[in-house]
Amino acid sequence: MKKSPKSSLRSKPLASRWLLTLPSFAAALFSLALAAFLIFTAYSEQSARNHSLTQDLLWQKQALNTRVENFTHQLRTVAASMATDGLASAEFTARTLSLLQDSPEIISLEYVDETGQRRWRQPEINPGGLPDYHHPAIIAIRDAVLAGESSSYSRIILDVPDSPTLAIAVPIRLNFNGRHVLIAQLNLRTMLQQQVPWWISQRYQISLWDKEKLIAGKFDRAHDASKFNSSIDLSWPPNQLTLTAHVYAQRRDSWQTALTIVVAALSLLMLASTWALRRHIKERQKTEAQLRQEQALRESMENSLVTGIRAMDLQGRLFYVNRAFCEMVGYSQEQLFGASHPMPYWPPEEIEQCMAIYRAILSGRADTTGYQMRFMRSNGERFDVRLYAAKLIDGDGVHTGWISAIYDITELQREREALQASHERFVAVLNGLDAAVSVSDAVSGELLLSNRHFDSAFNIPDRHGRYCNIPLVRRSKGAPVDSEWFDDYHQHWYQVKSRSSIWVDGSEVWLEIATDITMLKNAQEQERQQKEQLQQTTRLISMGEMASSLAHELNQPLAAIASYATGCRNVLSQDNPNIAQLDQAIEKMAAQAKRAGQIIRGIREFVQRRAPHRKRCEIADLLDTVQTLLSAEIKKAQVKLSVSDTRHLPPIYADAVMLEQVIFNLMKNAIEAMAETPVKQRTLDVKVRRDDEMLAVSITDRGTGISTEQMEQLFKPFYTTKGSGMGMGLNICRSIIEHHQGRLWVEANPLGGSCFHFTLPLSIESEAYEP
């Protein structure tokens, strides 16, 4: 049975893959085996060395412990001989000499009684610097032995740098004279030198440590200690000693080292060559796979493009078209291959234009910006395209033909037409506005858009270039700005609304809408003048109503002046006139004349028509003036007036005459509202107080009161609750208060009647004064 070609093709890459992998696998296996052998050998050596070190260190520890225990046993023997035979016996002398001769590490032997006095010492003279029986460590073990009747070790004594000393004390039990102590001092350095054999000192550096402090050591200066070491504790209480052995660094034979390096180098060379070969083969396979993948990707991209691609030779014959172009014109690749002019997708009515573009491309005069053309599908449907043509250059740099990219722009053309129509509608709406609209760049100030009203208002021609738009009002990055601006050139007022926005390209722009409010401003000015005339008329009407009362008010000081004049004449007719009485009468005449003058001046200022003039004034003076004007009305209506204390209130900066008119109107309305109120209940309360930074004034009456419906209409022009009123008094009062940045309102009095309130700011003079 024969294999298919595809299966044989699949088997070849599989076999080549195994052949490629086998050398690398063999080289890696050889290197791994060699490395495992070297590691195993090193591990075996290390394990053997660790075992040997542990055994040797244990042996050395046992040797030192045995040596110290032998010393202790011999000392006990000497102590027993001393207790039975005495210091002069031959047995004691022999044992002592034998101990000192056989033990070079013993520095001295001392016999100390229970009182601490030394009875005997060998050698008799203490070597220089060694501790004697008065040393604290010696005293400590002596006391411990006397108390416990057993042998004891002292702490390591390091008074002499090269002679670390360990004292061993054993008790001497005397039947006739208490307990004494035999003390032997051992030089640990000497003991270590004597007890470490040569075969250990050739392998290790032996050292004795007290915690982290070196006590003694033995080593061969010809060898260097390695980092490999081991430690073991020595049980010589109360000391915490540690015996440490450092292994000497071993030097390998040169031929072994060279052999290892050569074998390792050959292994590395074999691995490197195998790896380089494998890499080369893999790169070649990867390049072939990439080439196949790029070719497949290119075909996939060409077939998935929505842009039509066609290629012509130098004679203008088609030799390549992609799938998108075939779908665009409705012909297959077989139908288009080899086609020349006229092309089957050229509409009959567009033959001349298509032929002209075709010749321009073949002659090398193709427009880089492309051509807009109309093509025809196989079913006869027309559609618009955009065609871009360029030279087709092969891999050797030879010009072999022409390649073109074709875009179907039918929908794009429709969208452009719809967008143009929408823009025209937007411009028509924008030009139909009565306001001047402009859009300018926030950074450069360039005028980006303006409507017809803006161009005509500021004399900008219809066809203009780049303009720098100067802002009409001061702009703010926060909330939109709504302010007024006056055009000095055209003498027009504009209501300007300015706000920040984002333009179609994402840049920040300023949108300004300017509405001509000149007519509104003129109407407001006329209304203001009419209000001033109404204020004048109201004051004149009020003065007409007060004419009889004012005549009565003026009659009193005039009558008093006449009476005082008659009295003066009578005094002067006497033979001896009383000068003091005459002077007093003249002073009273002057006071009455001054009072009449104040009444006349107040009336003249009240009815005088003039522009508002703010100045410093006291609320008490305003209330006094109004009380003077209304004193006759108050007496006639039998109203009880009460005014709060105003001595501690700060001054205000306002138009005194206007405020007097407000207070006058409110108090006069209150008096008239109590016409039907019983006389005992006719009270008029005027309260003035300070409320934070405001001056609050309340005028309360006990009249008939005002209904809720009337309160809503009360301050409107020409609305009145009186039978003969004009309905402008309260409206004028509110305008005056609001002109002073205050507020006027009315509330019902819980006891009956109404309460009118108004507030005025207590601003500083620099802000409120108007010259």
Rosetta blueprint (number, residue, H / E / L):
1 M L
2 K L
3 K L
4 S L
5 P H
6 K H
7 S H
8 S H
9 L H
10 R H
11 S H
12 K H
13 P H
14 L H
15 A H
16 S H
17 R H
18 W H
19 L H
20 L H
21 T H
22 L H
23 P H
24 S H
25 F H
26 A H
27 A H
28 A H
29 L H
30 F H
31 S H
32 L H
33 A H
34 L H
35 A H
36 A H
37 F H
38 L H
39 I H
40 F H
41 T H
42 A H
43 Y H
44 S H
45 E H
46 Q H
47 S H
48 A H
49 R H
50 N H
51 H H
52 S H
53 L H
54 T H
55 Q H
56 D H
57 L H
58 L H
59 W H
60 Q H
61 K H
62 Q H
63 A H
64 L H
65 N H
66 T H
67 R H
68 V H
69 E H
70 N H
71 F H
72 T H
73 H H
74 Q H
75 L H
76 R H
77 T H
78 V H
79 A H
80 A H
81 S H
82 M H
83 A H
84 T H
85 D H
86 G L
87 L L
88 A L
89 S L
90 A H
91 E H
92 F H
93 T H
94 A H
95 R H
96 T H
97 L H
98 S H
99 L H
100 L H
101 Q H
102 D H
103 S L
104 P L
105 E L
106 I E
107 I E
108 S E
109 L E
110 E E
111 Y E
112 V E
113 D L
114 E L
115 T L
116 G L
117 Q L
118 R E
119 R E
120 W E
121 R E
122 Q E
123 P L
124 E L
125 I L
126 N L
127 P L
128 G L
129 G L
130 L L
131 P L
132 D L
133 Y L
134 H L
135 H L
136 P H
137 A H
138 I H
139 I H
140 A H
141 I H
142 R H
143 D H
144 A H
145 V H
146 L H
147 A H
148 G H
149 E L
150 S L
151 S L
152 S E
153 Y E
154 S L
155 R L
156 I L
157 I E
158 L L
159 D L
160 V L
161 P L
162 D L
163 S L
164 P L
165 T E
166 L E
167 A E
168 I E
169 A E
170 V E
171 P E
172 I E
173 R E
174 L L
175 N L
176 F L
177 N L
178 G L
179 R E
180 H E
181 V E
182 L E
183 I E
184 A E
185 Q E
186 L E
187 N E
188 L H
189 R H
190 T H
191 M H
192 L H
193 Q H
194 Q H
195 Q H
196 V L
197 P L
198 W H
199 W H
200 I H
201 S H
202 Q L
203 R L
204 Y E
205 Q E
206 I E
207 S E
208 L E
209 W E
210 D E
211 K L
212 E L
213 K E
214 L E
215 I E
216 A E
217 G E
218 K E
219 F L
220 D L
221 R L
222 A L
223 H L
224 D L
225 A E
226 S E
227 K E
228 F E
229 N E
230 S E
231 S E
232 I E
233 D E
234 L E
235 S E
236 W E
237 P L
238 P L
239 N E
240 Q E
241 L E
242 T E
243 L E
244 T E
245 A E
246 H E
247 V E
248 Y E
249 A L
250 Q L
251 R L
252 R L
253 D L
254 S H
255 W H
256 Q H
257 T H
258 A H
259 L H
260 T H
261 I H
262 V H
263 V H
264 A H
265 A H
266 L H
267 S H
268 L H
269 L H
270 M H
271 L H
272 A H
273 S H
274 T H
275 W H
276 A H
277 L H
278 R H
279 R H
280 H H
281 I H
282 K H
283 E H
284 R H
285 Q H
286 K H
287 T H
288 E H
289 A H
290 Q H
291 L H
292 R H
293 Q H
294 E H
295 Q H
296 A H
297 L H
298 R H
299 E H
300 S H
301 M H
302 E H
303 N H
304 S H
305 L L
306 V L
307 T L
308 G E
309 I E
310 R E
311 A E
312 M E
313 D E
314 L L
315 Q L
316 G L
317 R L
318 L E
319 F E
320 Y E
321 V E
322 N L
323 R H
324 A H
325 F H
326 C H
327 E H
328 M H
329 V H
330 G L
331 Y L
332 S L
333 Q H
334 E H
335 Q H
336 L H
337 F L
338 G L
339 A L
340 S L
341 H L
342 P L
343 M L
344 P L
345 Y L
346 W L
347 P L
348 P H
349 E H
350 E H
351 I H
352 E H
353 Q H
354 C H
355 M H
356 A H
357 I H
358 Y H
359 R H
360 A H
361 I H
362 L H
363 S L
364 G L
365 R L
366 A L
367 D L
368 T L
369 T L
370 G L
371 Y E
372 Q E
373 M E
374 R E
375 F E
376 M E
377 R L
378 S L
379 N L
380 G L
381 E L
382 R E
383 F E
384 D E
385 V E
386 R E
387 L E
388 Y E
389 A E
390 A E
391 K E
392 L E
393 I E
394 D L
395 G L
396 D L
397 G L
398 V L
399 H E
400 T E
401 G E
402 W E
403 I E
404 S E
405 A E
406 I E
407 Y E
408 D E
409 I L
410 T H
411 E H
412 L H
413 Q H
414 R H
415 E H
416 R H
417 E H
418 A H
419 L H
420 Q H
421 A H
422 S H
423 H H
424 E H
425 R H
426 F H
427 V H
428 A H
429 V H
430 L H
431 N H
432 G L
433 L L
434 D L
435 A L
436 A E
437 V E
438 S E
439 V E
440 S E
441 D E
442 A L
443 V L
444 S L
445 G L
446 E E
447 L E
448 L E
449 L E
450 S E
451 N L
452 R H
453 H H
454 F H
455 D H
456 S H
457 A H
458 F L
459 N L
460 I L
461 P L
462 D L
463 R L
464 H L
465 G L
466 R L
467 Y L
468 C E
469 N L
470 I L
471 P L
472 L L
473 V L
474 R L
475 R L
476 S L
477 K L
478 G L
479 A L
480 P L
481 V E
482 D E
483 S E
484 E E
485 W E
486 F E
487 D E
488 D L
489 Y L
490 H L
491 Q L
492 H E
493 W E
494 Y E
495 Q E
496 V E
497 K E
498 S E
499 R E
500 S E
501 S E
502 I E
503 W L
504 V L
505 D L
506 G L
507 S L
508 E E
509 V E
510 W E
511 L E
512 E E
513 I E
514 A E
515 T E
516 D E
517 I L
518 T H
519 M H
520 L H
521 K H
522 N H
523 A H
524 Q H
525 E H
526 Q H
527 E H
528 R H
529 Q H
530 Q H
531 K H
532 E H
533 Q H
534 L H
535 Q H
536 Q H
537 T H
538 T H
539 R H
540 L H
541 I H
542 S H
543 M H
544 G H
545 E H
546 M L
547 A H
548 S H
549 S H
550 L H
551 A H
552 H H
553 E H
554 L H
555 N H
556 Q H
557 P H
558 L H
559 A H
560 A H
561 I H
562 A H
563 S H
564 Y H
565 A H
566 T H
567 G H
568 C H
569 R H
570 N H
571 V H
572 L H
573 S H
574 Q L
575 D L
576 N L
577 P L
578 N L
579 I H
580 A H
581 Q H
582 L H
583 D H
584 Q H
585 A H
586 I H
587 E H
588 K H
589 M H
590 A H
591 A H
592 Q H
593 A H
594 K H
595 R H
596 A H
597 G H
598 Q H
599 I H
600 I H
601 R H
602 G H
603 I H
604 R H
605 E H
606 F H
607 V H
608 Q L
609 R L
610 R L
611 A L
612 P L
613 H L
614 R L
615 K E
616 R E
617 C E
618 E L
619 I H
620 A H
621 D H
622 L H
623 L H
624 D H
625 T H
626 V H
627 Q H
628 T H
629 L H
630 L H
631 S H
632 A H
633 E H
634 I H
635 K H
636 K H
637 A H
638 Q L
639 V L
640 K E
641 L E
642 S E
643 V E
644 S L
645 D L
646 T L
647 R L
648 H L
649 L L
650 P L
651 P L
652 I E
653 Y E
654 A E
655 D L
656 A H
657 V H
658 M H
659 L H
660 E H
661 Q H
662 V H
663 I H
664 F H
665 N H
666 L H
667 M H
668 K H
669 N H
670 A H
671 I H
672 E H
673 A H
674 M L
675 A L
676 E L
677 T L
678 P L
679 V H
680 K H
681 Q H
682 R L
683 T E
684 L E
685 D E
686 V E
687 K E
688 V E
689 R E
690 R E
691 D E
692 D L
693 E L
694 M E
695 L E
696 A E
697 V E
698 S E
699 I E
700 T E
701 D L
702 R L
703 G L
704 T L
705 G L
706 I L
707 S L
708 T H
709 E H
710 Q H
711 M H
712 E H
713 Q H
714 L L
715 F L
716 K L
717 P L
718 F L
719 Y L
720 T L
721 T L
722 K L
723 G L
724 S L
725 G L
726 M L
727 G L
728 M L
729 G H
730 L H
731 N H
732 I H
733 C H
734 R H
735 S H
736 I H
737 I H
738 E H
739 H H
740 H L
741 Q L
742 G L
743 R E
744 L E
745 W E
746 V E
747 E E
748 A E
749 N L
750 P L
751 L L
752 G L
753 G L
754 S E
755 C E
756 F E
757 H E
758 F E
759 T E
760 L E
761 P E
762 L L
763 S L
764 I L
765 E H
766 S H
767 E H
768 A H
769 Y L
770 E L
771 P L
